[in-house]
Amino acid sequence: MNQNNGQDSLDVFVSRLLRAKGQADEPSMHARLLEKLNDKIDNAILMALPGDKLDYLEQSIDDGSLTEDRVKSVLENSGINSDEVITGALEEFRDDYMTGALAW
């Protein structure tokens, strides 16, 4: 998926969550939710990575060699189903938001 298309999809997801909860889709709330959603997805992907891949990324951060291409390569070769991980993160985020369990 193209990164811009993915971000557009997340924007739509957040707008729908706000409407479903009967709240106005005002810019500051939308931005806060979108930031939390992106964090949730990033965390879910990192937690799904095998230990050796996570160690490799951490080493790349430590030695300053981490690039977007390196992250993409690690994810593509990690053996995880990123679509499944992202879907799970979206569902959990939705449930947490709708029940008021989302930490602010």
N, C-alpha and C positions, 0 to 999 in steps of 0.2 A: 504494500500500500504506500502510495506517495505520502510523505510526511505532512504536506499541507492538507491533503485530503483527510488524513487521519486527524489532524488538529481541527479541521472544519467539522468532522464527525463528532469530536468531543465537545465542540461548542454547541452543536445541536443537541447532544445528549444532556448537557447541563441545562440548556433552555427548557427542554422537555421535563427534566426533574423539577425545576422551579415551578413550571406551570402545573405539574401533577400535584405539587404540594400547595398550590394556590397562592404562590408568591410571585411578586413582580420580578421580571427578568431585568433587574437594574444592574448597571455595569460593575459596580464594586462587588456586589454579591456574586455575580456571574464570574468575575475574575478570581475571587477567593475560592469558589467551588472548583473552578477549572484548575487552579494551582494544586488544590488538594487531590483532585482526580489524577492529575499527571503524576504527583508524588506516589499515589496509591499504585498506579500502573508500573512506575519505575521500580518501586519496592517489590511488587509481586514478581516482576521479571528477574530481579536480582536474587530473590529468595528461591526461585525455581532453577537457577543455574547450578550445574554440578560444581562441587567445591574447587576443582582444579581450574575451571573457567573463571570463577569468582576470584580466586587467588591471582590468576593471570591479569585480570582487570585491575585488581588492587595494586599489583606490582607495576603495571603501566601507569597508574596514577602516581605512585611513589617516585618512579624514575622520569616522569614528565613526558612519557611517550604515548599517552592515551589520546586517540583521535576518534572522530566519529566513524571513520572507516574501520578502525580496529574494533570498536564496539559492535558495529554491524556484522563484521566477520565472526566475532565470538558468538553472537546470538545465532547467526545462521548455522554455525557448526557446533552448537551446544547440545543438540538433540532434544531441546524442549520444543513444545508446540506453543509458540508465542501467541497465536490466535486464541488458543484455549486459555492460556494464562491471562491474557488481556480481558477476555470475556468474563472470566471468573472475578477479576478485579472490578470490572464495571458492575457486575451483579452485586457484589459485596458492597461497593460504594453506594449504589442505589438503595439497597436495603438499609444500610446505616443511615443514609440521609433521610429516607422516608420515615424511619422509626425514631429519629432524633438521636441516634447513637453515634453520629459523626462527631468526632472530637474537634473542637475549634481551638 
